[in-house]
Amino acid sequence: MVRTQVLLDEATHRALRRRAYEEGCSISAVVRSILGPALRGSKPKRRLTLKDFKSVGAGRSKQGGLAPVSERHDEALAEALHEDLRR
């Protein structure tokens, strides 16, 4: 590796420090991850966010008095079958 010096405006430096903190790496590593792909002509990999996972929360349901159903599933099934038999 080669050491180099770059002058940044304060807003850019703050953003760079923030990203390094969020990614748990050094500022140098962030700069390399951005510059490498940019200089090779490819786009840097976009970080995934919660919006990328549209199925998260799709199976939410009202659990009623048997919450959490994940722990009391047998009782919830028995209650549902009992209600079904009454109809």
HELIX and SHEET records of a PDB file:
HELIX    1   1 GLU A   10  GLU A   23  1                                  14    
HELIX    2   2 ILE A   27  ARG A   40  1                                  14    
HELIX    3   3 LEU A   50  ASP A   52  5                                   3    
HELIX    4   4 GLY A   64  LEU A   66  5                                   3    
HELIX    5   5 HIS A   73  ARG A   86  1                                  14    
END                                                                             
